[in-house]
Amino acid sequence: MDEDTPRPKKPSEIFPMTQNRPGDANRITREYLDSLLIELRYLDAVVPSTTLTLYGETFATPVMTAALSHLERMVPNGMAELARGAAKAGAVHWVGFGDEAELEAIVATGARTIVILKPYADEEVALRRIAHAKSCGVLGIGMDVDHSFNQRGQLGEVLGVKMGSKTQADIRRYVQAAGDVPFLLKGTLSLQDASKGLEAGVRGFVLSHHHGIQDYAVPPLLVLPEIAAAVGGRVPLFVDGCLQTGVDAFKALALGATGASFGRGLLDDLAEAGGDGVARRIGALTDVLASCMGRTCSPDLAHIDPKVIRRI
């Protein structure tokens, strides 16, 4: 590499991990995940199926990519490579903040993609991005409602773009703009937001604290059973945040999630082998998930008994 060529950044430099400070939501989430144990059941167990049906389409696994952004700093065409890996693995792909050309390149890989938009303060921008995503043929469109505020309690910015706080009426308008494409909310960590979202017509929720955007944020899996009970299967629920293993995915699914999204856990594989590395990692995570299912008499994703999860 020429000495004047910028060095590709390591995953840990782009997406720093837990700082282990008091109140760090990632540490709290990881500790909660590790406090959950699995009751094993062997009699009458069968080889399980990890097939997922979502929004009328079929996927090989409920293990998914998380809605990442800016991977070009780590790998050339990193966002498209991540998508290619998801497509190769037969997994749902999620994508975060980026421009319209990037989304088009991602969709061109064949990955069935759910795009998560930011809560733009400019309503025209929000509606334009929804229309563009629809024109690309995405699987779903969502919004990162947890990205409205900065650390000073003011409405924030993302790369110079102003964000806004969203109302239930705003979300209802976005649902209508999305039309027959499912509209989702990301950042749901309360029964209140889930209930308001359902009333607005939202067709899916991502339980996430955006990698510790708020200290002492509740772990997604802690509130997942409550939200799952209230939703009652009417819409899918997804979890991201600190998931590292196929066992973590199993715990999320057992407690009511439809899919489990992995972000930082895929980056080393992406950096080392591009989309092929991502596909292999998703496959390995799915294998561990299947092992957990087989050892708990869980024949398929619809029949994982939440009572197999015990808390220390």
C-alpha positions as a Markdown table, in Angstrom:
| # | Residue | x | y | z |
|---|---|---|---|---|
| 1 | Met | 0.0 | 0.0 | 0.0 |
| 2 | Asp | 1.3 | 3.5 | -0.9 |
| 3 | Glu | 2.3 | 5.5 | 2.2 |
| 4 | Asp | -0.1 | 8.2 | 1.0 |
| 5 | Thr | -3.0 | 5.8 | 0.7 |
| 6 | Pro | -5.3 | 5.9 | 3.8 |
| 7 | Arg | -5.1 | 2.7 | 5.8 |
| 8 | Pro | -8.3 | 0.8 | 6.0 |
| 9 | Lys | -9.7 | 1.1 | 9.5 |
| 10 | Lys | -10.2 | -1.9 | 11.7 |
| 11 | Pro | -13.8 | -2.8 | 12.8 |
| 12 | Ser | -13.0 | -1.8 | 16.4 |
| 13 | Glu | -11.9 | 1.7 | 15.2 |
| 14 | Ile | -15.1 | 2.3 | 13.3 |
| 15 | Phe | -17.5 | 0.8 | 15.7 |
| 16 | Pro | -15.9 | 0.9 | 19.2 |
| 17 | Met | -17.0 | -1.7 | 21.6 |
| 18 | Thr | -18.2 | -1.4 | 25.2 |
| 19 | Gln | -16.2 | 1.1 | 27.3 |
| 20 | Asn | -17.2 | -0.7 | 30.5 |
| 21 | Arg | -18.1 | 2.5 | 32.2 |
| 22 | Pro | -20.8 | 2.7 | 34.9 |
| 23 | Gly | -24.2 | 2.7 | 33.2 |
| 24 | Asp | -22.9 | 1.5 | 29.9 |
| 25 | Ala | -25.9 | 0.0 | 28.2 |
| 26 | Asn | -23.8 | -2.5 | 26.2 |
| 27 | Arg | -22.2 | -3.9 | 29.3 |
| 28 | Ile | -25.6 | -4.1 | 31.0 |
| 29 | Thr | -27.1 | -5.8 | 27.9 |
| 30 | Arg | -24.3 | -8.3 | 27.7 |
| 31 | Glu | -24.6 | -9.2 | 31.4 |
| 32 | Tyr | -28.3 | -9.7 | 31.0 |
| 33 | Leu | -27.8 | -12.0 | 28.0 |
| 34 | Asp | -25.3 | -14.0 | 30.0 |
| 35 | Ser | -27.7 | -14.3 | 32.9 |
| 36 | Leu | -30.1 | -16.3 | 30.7 |
| 37 | Leu | -29.7 | -20.0 | 30.8 |
| 38 | Ile | -31.3 | -22.8 | 28.6 |
| 39 | Glu | -33.3 | -25.7 | 29.9 |
| 40 | Leu | -32.4 | -28.8 | 27.8 |
| 41 | Arg | -35.0 | -31.2 | 26.6 |
| 42 | Tyr | -34.1 | -34.3 | 24.6 |
| 43 | Leu | -37.0 | -36.7 | 24.5 |
| 44 | Asp | -39.0 | -36.6 | 21.3 |
| 45 | Ala | -36.6 | -34.0 | 19.8 |
| 46 | Val | -36.3 | -33.8 | 16.0 |
| 47 | Val | -33.8 | -32.2 | 13.6 |
| 48 | Pro | -35.0 | -28.6 | 13.6 |
| 49 | Ser | -35.8 | -26.2 | 10.7 |
| 50 | Thr | -34.4 | -22.7 | 10.8 |
| 51 | Thr | -36.5 | -21.5 | 7.9 |
| 52 | Leu | -38.1 | -18.1 | 8.4 |
| 53 | Thr | -41.1 | -16.7 | 6.6 |
| 54 | Leu | -41.2 | -12.9 | 6.7 |
| 55 | Tyr | -43.5 | -10.5 | 4.8 |
| 56 | Gly | -44.5 | -13.3 | 2.5 |
| 57 | Glu | -40.9 | -14.4 | 1.6 |
| 58 | Thr | -38.9 | -17.3 | 2.8 |
| 59 | Phe | -35.3 | -17.2 | 4.2 |
| 60 | Ala | -32.9 | -19.9 | 5.4 |
| 61 | Thr | -32.3 | -18.4 | 8.8 |
| 62 | Pro | -33.6 | -15.8 | 11.3 |
| 63 | Val | -30.0 | -14.6 | 11.8 |
| 64 | Met | -29.8 | -11.3 | 10.1 |
| 65 | Thr | -27.4 | -8.4 | 9.5 |
| 66 | Ala | -27.9 | -5.3 | 11.6 |
| 67 | Ala | -28.6 | -1.9 | 10.1 |
| 68 | Leu | -25.0 | -0.7 | 9.8 |
| 69 | Ser | -23.5 | 2.2 | 7.9 |
| 70 | His | -20.2 | 3.6 | 6.6 |
| 71 | Leu | -18.4 | 0.3 | 6.0 |
| 72 | Glu | -16.5 | 1.8 | 3.1 |
| 73 | Arg | -14.0 | 3.0 | 5.6 |
| 74 | Met | -13.2 | -0.6 | 6.4 |
| 75 | Val | -13.7 | -2.5 | 3.2 |
| 76 | Pro | -14.1 | -1.3 | -0.4 |
| 77 | Asn | -17.8 | -1.4 | -1.2 |
| 78 | Gly | -18.3 | -2.6 | 2.3 |
| 79 | Met | -22.0 | -2.0 | 2.4 |
| 80 | Ala | -22.7 | -3.9 | -0.8 |
| 81 | Glu | -20.3 | -6.7 | 0.4 |
| 82 | Leu | -22.2 | -7.1 | 3.6 |
| 83 | Ala | -25.4 | -7.3 | 1.6 |
| 84 | Arg | -23.9 | -9.9 | -0.8 |
| 85 | Gly | -23.0 | -12.0 | 2.2 |
| 86 | Ala | -26.6 | -11.9 | 3.6 |
| 87 | Ala | -28.0 | -12.8 | 0.2 |
| 88 | Lys | -25.5 | -15.7 | -0.1 |
| 89 | Ala | -26.6 | -17.0 | 3.3 |
| 90 | Gly | -30.3 | -16.7 | 2.6 |
| 91 | Ala | -30.7 | -14.1 | 5.3 |
| 92 | Val | -32.5 | -10.8 | 5.6 |
| 93 | His | -30.3 | -7.8 | 5.2 |
| 94 | Trp | -30.7 | -4.5 | 7.1 |
| 95 | Val | -29.0 | -1.2 | 6.1 |
| 96 | Gly | -28.7 | 2.1 | 8.0 |
| 97 | Phe | -27.7 | 5.6 | 7.0 |
| 98 | Gly | -26.5 | 6.1 | 3.5 |
| 99 | Asp | -27.3 | 7.8 | 0.2 |
| 100 | Glu | -29.7 | 6.7 | -2.5 |
| 101 | Ala | -26.9 | 5.4 | -4.8 |
| 102 | Glu | -25.6 | 3.2 | -2.0 |
| 103 | Leu | -29.1 | 1.7 | -1.4 |
| 104 | Glu | -29.4 | 0.9 | -5.1 |
| 105 | Ala | -26.0 | -0.9 | -5.1 |
| 106 | Ile | -27.1 | -2.9 | -2.1 |
| 107 | Val | -30.4 | -4.0 | -3.6 |
| 108 | Ala | -28.6 | -4.9 | -6.8 |
| 109 | Thr | -26.8 | -7.6 | -4.9 |
| 110 | Gly | -30.0 | -9.5 | -4.6 |
| 111 | Ala | -30.2 | -9.1 | -0.8 |
| 112 | Arg | -33.7 | -8.7 | 0.5 |
| 113 | Thr | -33.2 | -5.5 | 2.3 |
| 114 | Ile | -34.9 | -3.5 | 5.0 |
| 115 | Val | -33.7 | 0.1 | 5.0 |
| 116 | Ile | -33.7 | 2.1 | 8.2 |
| 117 | Leu | -34.0 | 5.8 | 7.6 |
| 118 | Lys | -33.1 | 8.5 | 10.1 |
| 119 | Pro | -35.8 | 10.7 | 11.7 |
| 120 | Tyr | -35.1 | 13.6 | 9.3 |
| 121 | Ala | -36.3 | 17.0 | 10.5 |
| 122 | Asp | -37.1 | 17.9 | 6.9 |
| 123 | Glu | -40.3 | 16.1 | 6.1 |
| 124 | Glu | -39.7 | 16.4 | 2.3 |
| 125 | Val | -36.5 | 14.5 | 2.7 |
| 126 | Ala | -38.1 | 11.8 | 4.8 |
| 127 | Leu | -40.9 | 11.3 | 2.3 |
| 128 | Arg | -38.5 | 11.4 | -0.7 |
| 129 | Arg | -36.3 | 8.7 | 0.9 |
| 130 | Ile | -39.4 | 6.5 | 1.5 |
| 131 | Ala | -40.4 | 6.9 | -2.1 |
| 132 | His | -36.9 | 6.1 | -3.3 |
| 133 | Ala | -36.7 | 3.0 | -1.1 |
| 134 | Lys | -40.1 | 1.8 | -2.5 |
| 135 | Ser | -38.8 | 2.3 | -6.1 |
| 136 | Cys | -35.8 | 0.1 | -5.3 |
| 137 | Gly | -38.1 | -2.8 | -4.3 |
| 138 | Val | -36.9 | -3.2 | -0.7 |
| 139 | Leu | -38.5 | -5.7 | 1.7 |
| 140 | Gly | -39.3 | -3.1 | 4.3 |
| 141 | Ile | -38.7 | 0.5 | 5.3 |
| 142 | Gly | -38.1 | 1.7 | 8.8 |
| 143 | Met | -37.0 | 4.7 | 10.9 |
| 144 | Asp | -34.4 | 5.0 | 13.7 |
| 145 | Val | -36.6 | 7.0 | 16.1 |
| 146 | Asp | -34.0 | 6.7 | 18.8 |
| 147 | His | -31.7 | 9.0 | 16.8 |
| 148 | Ser | -33.7 | 12.2 | 17.3 |
| 149 | Phe | -31.8 | 13.7 | 20.3 |
| 150 | Asn | -28.1 | 14.4 | 20.9 |
| 151 | Gln | -26.3 | 14.0 | 24.3 |
| 152 | Arg | -27.3 | 17.5 | 25.3 |
| 153 | Gly | -31.0 | 16.8 | 25.1 |
| 154 | Gln | -31.4 | 18.8 | 21.9 |
| 155 | Leu | -32.5 | 17.7 | 18.5 |
| 156 | Gly | -29.4 | 16.3 | 16.9 |
| 157 | Glu | -27.6 | 16.0 | 13.6 |
| 158 | Val | -26.2 | 13.0 | 11.7 |
| 159 | Leu | -23.3 | 14.0 | 9.4 |
| 160 | Gly | -24.7 | 17.5 | 9.3 |
| 161 | Val | -28.2 | 16.4 | 8.5 |
| 162 | Lys | -30.8 | 17.7 | 11.1 |
| 163 | Met | -32.9 | 15.2 | 12.9 |
| 164 | Gly | -36.4 | 15.6 | 14.3 |
| 165 | Ser | -38.5 | 14.1 | 17.1 |
| 166 | Lys | -41.4 | 12.1 | 15.6 |
| 167 | Thr | -45.0 | 12.0 | 16.7 |
| 168 | Gln | -47.5 | 9.2 | 16.3 |
| 169 | Ala | -49.1 | 11.2 | 13.5 |
| 170 | Asp | -45.8 | 11.4 | 11.7 |
| 171 | Ile | -45.4 | 7.7 | 11.8 |
| 172 | Arg | -48.9 | 7.2 | 10.5 |
| 173 | Arg | -48.0 | 9.4 | 7.6 |
| 174 | Tyr | -44.9 | 7.4 | 6.8 |
| 175 | Val | -46.9 | 4.2 | 7.0 |
| 176 | Gln | -49.3 | 5.6 | 4.4 |
| 177 | Ala | -46.4 | 6.8 | 2.2 |
| 178 | Ala | -44.8 | 3.3 | 2.3 |
| 179 | Gly | -48.1 | 1.8 | 1.1 |
| 180 | Asp | -47.8 | -1.9 | 0.6 |
| 181 | Val | -44.2 | -2.0 | 1.8 |
| 182 | Pro | -44.0 | -2.7 | 5.5 |
| 183 | Phe | -43.0 | 0.2 | 7.6 |
| 184 | Leu | -41.1 | -0.5 | 10.9 |
| 185 | Leu | -39.8 | 1.4 | 13.9 |
| 186 | Lys | -36.3 | 0.9 | 15.2 |
| 187 | Gly | -35.4 | 1.8 | 18.8 |
| 188 | Thr | -38.6 | 0.4 | 20.5 |
| 189 | Leu | -37.8 | -0.4 | 24.1 |
| 190 | Ser | -41.2 | 0.2 | 25.7 |
| 191 | Leu | -44.7 | -1.1 | 25.6 |
| 192 | Gln | -45.9 | 2.5 | 25.2 |
| 193 | Asp | -44.0 | 3.0 | 21.9 |
| 194 | Ala | -45.0 | -0.5 | 20.6 |
| 195 | Ser | -48.7 | 0.3 | 21.3 |
| 196 | Lys | -48.6 | 3.7 | 19.7 |
| 197 | Gly | -46.7 | 2.2 | 16.7 |
| 198 | Leu | -49.4 | -0.5 | 16.3 |
| 199 | Glu | -52.1 | 2.1 | 16.3 |
| 200 | Ala | -50.2 | 4.0 | 13.6 |
| 201 | Gly | -50.1 | 0.9 | 11.4 |
| 202 | Val | -46.4 | 0.0 | 12.0 |
| 203 | Arg | -45.7 | -3.6 | 10.7 |
| 204 | Gly | -42.6 | -4.4 | 12.7 |
| 205 | Phe | -40.4 | -3.3 | 15.6 |
| 206 | Val | -36.7 | -3.4 | 16.2 |
| 207 | Leu | -35.9 | -3.6 | 19.9 |
| 208 | Ser | -32.6 | -1.8 | 20.2 |
| 209 | His | -30.7 | 0.8 | 22.2 |
| 210 | His | -28.5 | 1.7 | 19.3 |
| 211 | His | -25.3 | 0.3 | 20.8 |
| 212 | Gly | -25.7 | 2.2 | 24.1 |
| 213 | Ile | -27.1 | 5.6 | 22.9 |
| 214 | Gln | -28.5 | 6.0 | 26.4 |
| 215 | Asp | -26.7 | 4.9 | 29.6 |
| 216 | Tyr | -28.7 | 2.5 | 31.7 |
| 217 | Ala | -31.1 | 1.7 | 28.8 |
| 218 | Val | -33.1 | -1.4 | 29.4 |
| 219 | Pro | -31.7 | -4.5 | 27.6 |
| 220 | Pro | -33.8 | -5.5 | 24.6 |
| 221 | Leu | -34.4 | -9.0 | 25.8 |
| 222 | Leu | -35.6 | -7.8 | 29.2 |
| 223 | Val | -38.6 | -6.0 | 27.6 |
| 224 | Leu | -39.0 | -8.4 | 24.7 |
| 225 | Pro | -41.4 | -10.8 | 26.4 |
| 226 | Glu | -43.7 | -8.0 | 27.6 |
| 227 | Ile | -43.8 | -6.4 | 24.1 |
| 228 | Ala | -44.2 | -9.8 | 22.4 |
| 229 | Ala | -47.2 | -10.6 | 24.7 |
| 230 | Ala | -48.8 | -7.3 | 23.8 |
| 231 | Val | -48.2 | -7.5 | 20.1 |
| 232 | Gly | -49.6 | -11.1 | 20.1 |
| 233 | Gly | -48.0 | -12.1 | 16.8 |
| 234 | Arg | -49.6 | -9.3 | 14.8 |
| 235 | Val | -46.3 | -8.0 | 13.6 |
| 236 | Pro | -42.7 | -9.3 | 13.7 |
| 237 | Leu | -40.2 | -8.3 | 16.4 |
| 238 | Phe | -36.5 | -8.0 | 15.8 |
| 239 | Val | -33.6 | -7.6 | 18.3 |
| 240 | Asp | -30.2 | -6.1 | 17.9 |
| 241 | Gly | -27.5 | -5.1 | 20.4 |
| 242 | Cys | -24.6 | -7.1 | 21.8 |
| 243 | Leu | -25.6 | -10.3 | 20.1 |
| 244 | Gln | -22.5 | -12.4 | 19.5 |
| 245 | Thr | -23.3 | -16.1 | 19.2 |
| 246 | Gly | -25.9 | -18.4 | 17.9 |
| 247 | Val | -26.9 | -19.1 | 21.5 |
| 248 | Asp | -27.7 | -15.4 | 21.8 |
| 249 | Ala | -29.9 | -15.7 | 18.8 |
| 250 | Phe | -31.7 | -18.7 | 20.3 |
| 251 | Lys | -32.4 | -16.7 | 23.5 |
| 252 | Ala | -33.9 | -13.9 | 21.5 |
| 253 | Leu | -36.1 | -16.1 | 19.5 |
| 254 | Ala | -37.2 | -18.1 | 22.5 |
| 255 | Leu | -38.3 | -14.9 | 24.2 |
| 256 | Gly | -40.4 | -13.7 | 21.3 |
| 257 | Ala | -38.2 | -12.3 | 18.6 |
| 258 | Thr | -38.8 | -13.1 | 14.9 |
| 259 | Gly | -35.2 | -12.4 | 13.9 |
| 260 | Ala | -31.9 | -11.6 | 15.6 |
| 261 | Ser | -29.6 | -9.0 | 14.0 |
| 262 | Phe | -25.8 | -9.1 | 14.2 |
| 263 | Gly | -23.6 | -6.1 | 13.4 |
| 264 | Arg | -20.2 | -5.9 | 15.0 |
| 265 | Gly | -20.1 | -9.7 | 15.2 |
| 266 | Leu | -19.9 | -9.8 | 11.4 |
| 267 | Leu | -17.3 | -7.1 | 10.9 |
| 268 | Asp | -14.1 | -9.2 | 11.3 |
| 269 | Asp | -15.4 | -11.7 | 8.8 |
| 270 | Leu | -16.3 | -8.9 | 6.4 |
| 271 | Ala | -12.9 | -7.3 | 6.8 |
| 272 | Glu | -11.1 | -10.7 | 6.2 |
| 273 | Ala | -13.2 | -12.2 | 3.4 |
| 274 | Gly | -15.8 | -9.7 | 2.3 |
| 275 | Gly | -19.3 | -11.0 | 1.6 |
| 276 | Asp | -18.1 | -14.6 | 1.5 |
| 277 | Gly | -16.8 | -14.2 | 5.1 |
| 278 | Val | -20.2 | -12.7 | 6.2 |
| 279 | Ala | -22.1 | -15.6 | 4.6 |
| 280 | Arg | -19.9 | -18.2 | 6.4 |
| 281 | Arg | -20.4 | -16.4 | 9.7 |
| 282 | Ile | -24.1 | -16.3 | 9.3 |
| 283 | Gly | -24.1 | -20.0 | 8.5 |
| 284 | Ala | -22.0 | -20.7 | 11.6 |
| 285 | Leu | -24.3 | -18.7 | 13.8 |
| 286 | Thr | -27.3 | -20.5 | 12.3 |
| 287 | Asp | -25.7 | -23.9 | 13.0 |
| 288 | Val | -25.3 | -23.1 | 16.7 |
| 289 | Leu | -28.9 | -21.8 | 16.7 |
| 290 | Ala | -30.1 | -25.1 | 15.2 |
| 291 | Ser | -28.1 | -27.0 | 17.8 |
| 292 | Cys | -29.9 | -25.1 | 20.6 |
| 293 | Met | -33.2 | -25.8 | 18.9 |
| 294 | Gly | -32.5 | -29.5 | 18.7 |
| 295 | Arg | -31.5 | -29.7 | 22.3 |
| 296 | Thr | -34.7 | -28.0 | 23.5 |
| 297 | Cys | -37.3 | -29.9 | 21.4 |
| 298 | Ser | -37.8 | -26.9 | 19.2 |
| 299 | Pro | -38.8 | -28.3 | 15.8 |
| 300 | Asp | -39.0 | -24.9 | 14.1 |
| 301 | Leu | -39.0 | -21.2 | 14.8 |
| 302 | Ala | -42.7 | -21.1 | 15.6 |
| 303 | His | -42.4 | -23.7 | 18.3 |
| 304 | Ile | -39.7 | -22.6 | 20.7 |
| 305 | Asp | -41.1 | -22.7 | 24.2 |
| 306 | Pro | -40.1 | -19.5 | 26.1 |
| 307 | Lys | -40.1 | -21.6 | 29.3 |
| 308 | Val | -36.7 | -23.1 | 28.2 |
| 309 | Ile | -35.1 | -19.8 | 29.2 |
| 310 | Arg | -34.2 | -19.6 | 32.8 |
| 311 | Arg | -32.7 | -16.6 | 34.7 |
| 312 | Ile | -29.8 | -16.9 | 37.1 |
